Amino acid sequence: MARKLNRIVFTLREDEDFIPLISLLKACDLVYSGAEAQEVVTAGMVLRNGEVEYRKRAKITAGEVIVFENYEIEVER
């Protein structure tokens, strides 16, 4: 049985086109620090649109979906 993910909707600031992946994890309170955010990304624990994302500073834009642990973050403008 598939587990249900907790959904988070993250809205980019009006003057921003993207948010770095590690900043997104911190902004959503899914990690305690930037160091922890970097660790979970380099460990392959974060999915970006269904694919493992290893780039800590990947530019996440509106319309993308990030999955980490039991959270699904939908990024919108």
PyMOL commands that set and color helices and strands:
alter all, ss='L'
color gray80, all
select helices_A, chain A and resi 21-27+34-42
alter helices_A, ss='H'
color red, helices_A
select strands_A, chain A and resi 6-11+18-20+46-48+51-52+59-61+65-68+71-76
alter strands_A, ss='S'
color yellow, strands_A
deselect
rebuild
show_as cartoon
